[in-house]
Amino acid sequence: MTVSDRDISGALAAYLKQYPEEAGLLSEATRILSQGGGFASRRTFPMHVTAGALLVRGDAEVLLVEHRAYKIILQPGGTLSRPTTP
């Protein structure tokens, strides 16, 4: 599933509504999104965008995965766009 600029803009706007003090930290992302053209595109790489999740069950279980390339244990996550085909 590809995440669109509109999806990202909506999430960013909601985030900044709740945490307006972080607008300065996200100014570059806001600027790039306002220009359009595929914020999460691997073709143009305007900004490297990734996401992660921490999944917890009960008091003691946390889901972690081994990163295939780095061979280290991390929380699940990845890029926000699908890989492009050559």
N, C-alpha and C positions, 0 to 999 in steps of 0.2 A: 504494500500500500504506500503510495506516495503522499506525502503531506504537502499541501499547497501553501503558497504565500498567504492566502487568506486565512487558512487554519492557524498558521504561525502568528500572523498579525492579531487574530482574535485571542489566542492564548497569551500573547505578550501584553495586549491591552488589559486583559483581565488580571494578569499578574501585577502590572504596574498600578492598576486601580487599588489593589490590596497593599502593594509595597511601593508607593510613589518615591520613596527615598532612594530607590535603586535605578531610577531613570538615567542617571549619569553613567552608571556601569553598563547599561544596555543601549547607550546612544548609538553606537556603531551598528548594532543589529537593527535598531529602529530606522536608521538612515538607509541601510541597504534594503530593508523591506519596503520603504517608501518609494524606492526607485523601481520596484518590480523586477521581473526577469528571472525568477527562480532562486530564491534565497537558499534553498536546500539542494540545489542542483550540483551534481558531481561533474557536470560538463563545464561549468564556469567557476565553481568553487569560490563564490563571493565570501563565504565564511564557513568554517568547519562546524557543523552542527551535529551534536550527539545527544542521546538521552540515556538515562539509566533508571533502574528501579530497585528498590529494596523491598523484598517480599518477606514478611514475617508472619509466622503462624504460632499462635500461643505465646508462651513465655521464652521458648528456647530454640525454635527452628527458624533459620534464615536461609533463603535460597541463594546459593552462590554457584557460579559456573567457571569452568576452566577456559580461559581465552585460548582459542585455537592457535593463534600466531605467537603470542607472548608466553604461553604456558604458565600463566599465573592465575590465581583464583580471584574473581571479581564478581560484583553484582551484575545481573543481566542488563543488557543495554545494546545500543548500536546507533547507526546513523539514521537520519530522518528521511532519507530518500533511497530508493532502490538503486542498485548499481546500473550503470548504463552499459549497453552492449556495443562492442566495437564496430 
